[in-house]
Amino acid sequence: MASDSSIIKIFAKFIDQKVAKKLKSIDEILDLPISTYKFVDEKLSNELEENFNLTNIGVAAKLNKEK
């Protein structure tokens, strides 16, 4: 299994670099709001939260696993 630092490096490509530098664990990534992604602006983040109850990256990560 990949180490936390390897996973953080991968996620760092998709999130704000200021936030990425402060991350120390996978759990910290999962707790980040959806708007932390570079490709999700505040408006889209609000729509995702209101319509799909996506409050953070951890909730979004579970979408494909739940049936």
N, C-alpha and C positions, 0 to 999 in steps of 0.2 A: 504494500500500500504506500502511496505517496506521503511524504512528510507534510506537515502543516505549512512549512515555508515554501514548498514546491507549489502547493495549491494556492497559497496567497499570491505567489508570483504570477500564476495564470490569471487569477481574478483581477489582479492589479492592472492588467491590460484593458479591462472593461469598466473600471471605476475611476473616480476622481483620484489623481495621484497624491493629493494632500492627505486624503483619507487612507489610501493604500499604504503609505509610509508608516502610519500609526498602527496598522493591524498586526496582531501577534498570534491570533488563533483563528481557526475555521469558524468557531462560534461567533466571533466578532463579525465576520463576514455575513453570516446568516442573520444577524440582528440588524444589519444595515437597512435603511429604507430603500425601496425600489428606485427612488430618484437618485441614488448614488451611482447607478449605472450611467455611463456617458451618453448612451443612446436613449435615455428616458428623461424627458423634461418634467417640470413640476406639474404641468397640466395633465400629461399622460399618467403620471404617477397618481394624481388625484382621481382620475377616471378609473384606473385599475383598482384602486382601493375601494372606491364607491361601488363599482359594478361587480368586481370579482373578489372583494375582501383580501386583496394582496397588500398586506401591510409592510412586509419586509422580504428580503431575498430568500430567507429560509422558507417562508410560506410558498413563494413562487417555485422554489426548488422541489417541493413536494407534488406539484401539479401532475407530472407525468407518472408518478408512483401511485397516486390515489385512483381508485376505480369506482 
